[in-house]
Amino acid sequence: MRPGNVTDVLSELRRDGAKVIAGGQSLVPVLAMRLAQPTTLVDINAVEELHTLRTEPGGVRLGAAVRQRTAQRDPAIAEVPLLGMALPWIGHREIRSRGTVCGSLAHADPAAELPAVAICMEATLTIAGPKGERTVDAVDFFTAAMTTTVQPEELITSVFFPRATETQGFGFAEIARRHGDFALSGVAIRVDAKDRMRPSARITCFGISDIPRVRDVSEQLSAAVGRDGPDAPEARLRTVLAAAAKELAADVVDTGGDEHGSQAYRRQLITALASRELARAYAKAVRASSHTDEEKA
């Protein structure tokens, strides 16, 4: 079925076994492996309003049919630097040319980049259903591997990412066997250095549990900054943060491991990625806040 508006989409989703298809980069492989056998595919590409990508007061909104490649190339994404940093890591260009941002969120793969970014940035998702629209915070959206709060008769219509502030810095990194493969481990980081000696910091780790794991690491970063001051070299801060990153890894990595990497190996990856990207994000935030102070002066 290929309805032309959201109301008709919701009507089609009332059929038993109906599934939404937009880019098909998540659903079609599942169908090919016989892991799902929906009775009806509801194609949402004819719904014009779902292709909207626009800036709004406070951030950027992406409709359910917006392709990852479209978002990657749109100037509006500069308002959300962390999203721009993560998009090139998703699969390959051909996959991003068809796959959608909201589709990746709905698929909820534990190794996917966009769920981690959404949680780290405190994004919100708008979901339409038989009882009207509702809004869900990204941190509450993912409930288990490949499982979200979206019900069979509901449709994600958009996701809203808050705009980065002038004193924030970001970090993103992942490790995969090859570029485009599923991430063995990854981190998405947001740091605010409005108070350079007591910065706030939030980290989301993915590929290491059934859902992305988010932690507030403001205390750990502030303690590290307090040892050498905000002007300490990035490499020095990374070294100081290593112990805290190791504790973080022990806390969040609960996967049992697989043929691609053991639990211990993934903890080593998170330790290295978290300490490096946290130091890098803090350095970016300090530079941004310094530039802001100069402009005000």
Summary of the structure (lengths in Angstrom):
residues: 297
radius of gyration: 19.8
end to end distance: 59.1
largest distance: 63.5
contacts: 1030
relative contact order: 0.11
helix: 42%
strand: 25%
